[in-house]
């Protein structure tokens, strides 16, 4: 069922820093060829920062942790693969299917492989206008002992309600060098984080203590790079138009987020895509630093 690449397997056994990377950004999040270019760039960034990348996906019913170049390319160019949340993993394995793993599915697989740091763009959350529609990312993060580095929840979501869910679930929402909760494309959402750290060492220390106290995941919220960040009011106008179009067209379920993100990219003239790419790369750098700090602590205890 599980298939770890040799590199990732050896890194985990040897206590080296490993960073998990999700694959729905490749299969459903970005257009071609940007999806493959981004996947390759994220892995290169993690390596350049001194950690081992572990892109996670399901291929022919196997939970793959660490993909080679050919697998990455095949996944990026596959015409019809599934979008797999944690609830979908058993069916995909049993049916020998392939798919990109969402944040929730990646969290579950990464934790099973004993990986402790995961970098993504934005986490799921509570959908606007439907407070019963809550992403599986949130309870999955509460269960799994990982540091999830992201730029907050996706801007298309109800951010205040999402933060309330994190509080209910006991997930620390920690600002990376900030007290302000980022809004994905935007540096600030107008909402606070529950705590703050200044660097990777501080994030690792907080996470380690949280786990010692029986906690699960830690959300490390990193603001997007200022040079590509977009003012919140501009983003809100695009989201409002995209949501109205989605409602009119009857877009539902797992199709909503990809539709909204693609439409916002069109309405922004590509600015949101550039912001997304920049924050993904920034998060990968930060995650590698946190993974190195956690690995150094483990090594010092041996």
N, C-alpha and C positions, 0 to 999 in steps of 0.2 A: 504493500500500500504506500509506504513512504520510500522515497528515493532521494537520498542526499548526494549531492555531487561529492567527489573525492576531496576536493579542496575545502568545501564547507564542513564535511565530516571531520577532516583532520584538524581544521581550525577549532571546532567545538571541543574535540577531545583534548587539544593542546591548550585550551583556555585563551585562544586568540580572540581579538575583537571581531564580531560579526554583526552586520547590519542587514535586517530583512527588508526587502522591497516588494511591494505588491504589484500585481500584473493587470488589474482592470484598467489602469491608466494606459497600458499598452493595447489591450484588446477592445476597450470601449471608451476610453477617456480622451484620446487624441487622434487626429486624422493621420493618415500615412503621407509622407514618410516620417513625420515628426515623432510618431510613437516609437519607432525603432531607434531613431537617433537619440531620443530622450533616454530610453532604456540603457543604451550603451553609455551615454554620458553619465548617468547616475552611478552605474557600476564603476566607471573610471574615476569619478570623484571619490567614492568610498575607498577605492584602492589608493588613490593619491594621498588620502588622509590617514592611511595606515591601518585600514580595516578590510575585512573580507566581505564582499557583497553576496547576498543570498536572495536572488529574485525567486519568488515563490509563485507557482502555477500548478494546475492539474493538467497532466498530459496523458492521454489514453488511460485514464483511470488511476494514475499514480500521482501522489502528492509530492511534487518535485520541489526540493529546497536547494536552490542553486542551479541555474540554467547555463548551458554552454552557448557559444555564439550561434550555432545552427538552430538550437531550440528557441532562442530569443527571436531570431529572424522568422522562423516558422510561425511563432505565436503572433508576431506583429503583422504578418501577411495572411493569416488564416481568415477565410471569408465568413465563416460562421462558427464561432465558439461561444460557449456559455459564459454568462456573468454569474459567478459563484459566490454566494454569501455562505456563512457558516452552516446554515440549514441545508444547503444544496450539496455539501461535500459528499455525504453518504451516497446520494443518488448518482453523482458523477463517478465515484469510484466503482459502484456496483454496475453501472452501465458502460464503464470504460470510456467515458467522455473526456473532452478537453475543455478548459476554460480559464479565464482570468479570475484571480481571487480578489475579492473586495477586501477592505480593511478588516472586516470581521473575520472572514475566512483566513486571511493572512495572519492575523493575531493568533488564531487557534493553532494553525500549523506551525508557526514560528515558536510558540510556547512549547508545543510538543517536541520540537527539535532542540529545546533548551537555548534558544536565542532570546536575548533580553532587550534588544533595541530594534526599533522598526521606524523607518522614515517613509512618510507619504506627503501628499499635498495638503488636502483638507479631509477631515473626518466627517462622517455622516452625523445626523442629528434629528431634531424634531422638524417636521415639514411645516411650512407656513399654512395656516388655515386648517390643519388636520393634526391636532395634538395627540391623537391616538396613533398617528403614523410616525413611529420612532425607529430610526435605523438600528439594525442589529449591531452596528459598530459600538454603540454605547454600553449595553450590558456585556458584550464580549470583552471590551477593554476593562470593565470592572472585574471580570473573572481572571484575566490572564496577567501574570506578573511581568509586564514589559514596560519600557519607556517608549511611548509613541510620540515621535517628533512630527509636528505638522504646523500649518499656519492657521490653526483654529478649525472650526467647522466650515463647510462650504458656505459661501455668501448667500446662496439661494435659500438657505434654511432659516428657521426661527432661532436666532442666536440666544436671546434671553431664555427661552424655554429649554434650549439645549443645555445651557449652563445650569439651569435648575435640575435637569436630569443628572448631570454629572455630580451635583451636590447630593442628590438622593442616593446615587449609586456609590458614593464614597470615593470618587475619582478625583485626586488632586489636579487642578488645572493651573499649571505652573508657567508663568511668563519667563521667557528666556531674555534676560536683560530688560524686562519691562513689567509694569503692573497692569498694562492695558491688554485686554484680550483682542487679538487681531481678528480681522474679518476677511481672511483668505486673500483677496486681491488688495485689501486695504490694511494699512498699518494699525488702525484702531477701529473698534466697533462701538466705542462709548461705554463698554462694559469692563469690569475689572476681572483679573485673574484671582485665584484663591491664594496664590503665593508667587514668589519670584526667586529666581537664581541668576547669578551673574555669568556663569560659565559652565563648561561641561563637567568640571569637578563638582560643582555645587549640585548640578542635576543628578549626577551619579550618587552623591551622598544622600540626597533626599530620597531617591528611589530605593536605595539599599535599606534605608531606615523604614520606609513605608512597607517593604516586603517583610522585614523583620517583625513588624507589628501586625502581620497577617493580611496586609493589603494586596490588591491586585495591580491593575495598570495605573500608570502615571501619564497624564497628557502634558507634554512639553510644548508650549505654544510659542512659536518663533515668528515674529513679524516678517512679512515679505520684504525683500530688498527695496529700499526707498526709491531707487532709480527706476523701478518698473511698477511700483505700487500705484494704485488708482484711488482717487478720492471717493469716499463712501457714498456721497450723494449721486455721483455719476453711475456707480454700480447699481444703486437702488433703482434708478430710472430704467436701466436695461432689464433688471430682474422683473420689475413690474410688467413691462411689456411682454417679456418672454413667458411669464406665468399666465398672463391673459391669453396668449396664443396657445399655450399648452392646454388650458381649460377648454378653449373653444374647439380644439382638435381632439379632445377626449384622451389625452396622454395620461396614462396611469401607471402605478406600480414602479418597477425597476427602470422603466423607460423615462421617468420624469427627470431625474438628475442629468442623464446624458443629453436629453432634449434641451433643458434649460441652459446647461453649460455651453452647448454648441450654439444656441441662439444668442446668448450673451456675447460669445466670441464674434459672431457676425455683427451684432449691433455696435460692438466696441471697435469695429474695424481691425480686429486682431490684437488689440491691446490686452484684453483679458488672457488670451493665449500666451502672450509674452510674459505677463505677470505670473501665470501658472507655471511656466517652464522655469522662470527664475527662482520662484519660491521652492519648487521641488528640488532644485540643485542646492539651494541654501540649506534646506532641511537635511539633505544627504550629508553635507559637510558637518553639520551640527551633530547628527546621529553618530557619525564615525567617531567624533571626539568623545561623546558619551560612552560609546562602546569601548573605547580604549581605556577610559577611566575605570569602568567596571571590570575590565579584564585585568588591569593593573592591580586592583584591589584583590581579586581572586589569586593572582600570582603571588602577592605579598603574604597571603595566608598559607601558602603551601610550604 
